[in-house]
Amino acid sequence: MARRKTSKTNNIIASIICLVLGLAIGFVFETYRSLPDSYKIPEKVAGGKYESVVTGEIDSEVVTSSDLSIHFIELGNKYTGDCTFIKVGDTEMLIDAGSRASSIPYISEYIDTYCTDGVLEYVVVTHAHQDHYAGFATNSSTDSLFDLYKVETIIEFAQTYKSESASQYKNYRREVEEELTDNNGALFTALDCIEGTATMNGQTASRTFDLSDDGSIYFEILDQKFYHPENKDEADSENNFSVYLQIVQGDKKYLFTGDLEEEGEESLVKLNRNSLSHVELYKAGHHGSKTSSSNALLKVITPNVVCVCCCAGSSEYTSKNENQFPTQEFIDRVSPYTNQIYVTTLCVDYKANKFESFNGNIVVCASTNQETEETTIAVFCSNNTTVLKDTEWFKANRTLPENAVA
């Protein structure tokens, strides 16, 4: 079983403190949004090539009956961050765990709806930025997601500019080591996976990892120049060390990006061994930043559905409207390929700590008919299924390029 740090006494004290704080905070922020505890999928309605649903709760039985489900999780605060949960049968995978340690209860509660054995077969940590690994990098008195789940295989960034003494990175390294010691799992870098020679606790690094019992659904680590130490100094930021991967289900592909930026994306395209091609789903690079989702990448992957993990319109990183996630440049580049763009959270007033669900938790489900071998893909959202271009926020803050998909 996964370990927990807190003692019984500490738990009692923490419970009392949380109760007092909870009452106070609840009173102050009663007008702010709070995430629903559970969701249920209601009647499906036609929605073009994909299916969308009427606003409502998500029925976990409907989701788990799919061959593959991909969940972009809201993080319960005003900060932008990434956290993607993936389920194939009894195999569960987590990619990143941002944006703050305060997101951990939201993430774990969501995971527990679908993961009943307390085991995450795979965890991928794309890069060492708070908005991607905060849930794995807690201090020694706070339970991280590594404390709450047994993790069999961890795949992490191959390079970092973080100092070993940097507090959050130091916390992350400690948490990983404790997880490996307690649960006898394996740790590989993305470069280990590309090279395929590293071994740990009976496991061998590989470019591909099976998510199903029969190899019909798997994920593969894609190579990019900044995994390799000889190119490290060329990286403009930590973002370019991001682990890039895709899930493959028959002839369908689903692409996950971390925060890789333009130069890294261009290297992905140039490396023929990556087998990049059209994707059904693209997790927008760097939260819909202007520095990612480059033309070089988009013209190869031509995505059908794009999911943006961010708190839309937040001034967290910039006060310049057009550069707030999802940026105008991102819209300009991706809109010629698809109008099926979904966003997790909306910032209402950053300074006042007000935010609400945009589409909410976004769930992409895919199932293959064994007789026809056709795969049906559906997009479900916990709050609403309005595509980005049709939202009031978009109409007030963004414009569509002339060559946008109608």
Secondary structure, 3 states (H helix, E strand, C coil): CCCCCCCHHHHHHHHHHHHHHHHHHHHHCCCCCCCCCCCCCCCEEEECCEEEECCCCCCHHHHHCCCEEEEECCCCCCCCCCCEEEEECCEEEEECCCCCHHHHHHHHHHHHHHCCCCEEEEEEECCCCHHHHHHHCCCCCCCCHHHHCEEEEEEECCCCCCCCCCHHHHHHHHHHHHHHHHHCCEEEEHHHHHHCCCEECCEECCCEEECCCCCCEEEEEECCHHHCHHHHHHCCCHHHHCCEEEEEECCEEEEECCCCCHHHHHHHHHCHHHCCCCCCEEECHHHHCCCCCCHHHHHHHCCCEEEEEEEECCCCCCCCHHHCCCCHHHHHHHCCCCCEEEEEEEEEECCCCEEEECCCCEEEEEEECCCCCCEEEEEEECCCCCCHHHCHHHHHHCCCCCCCCC
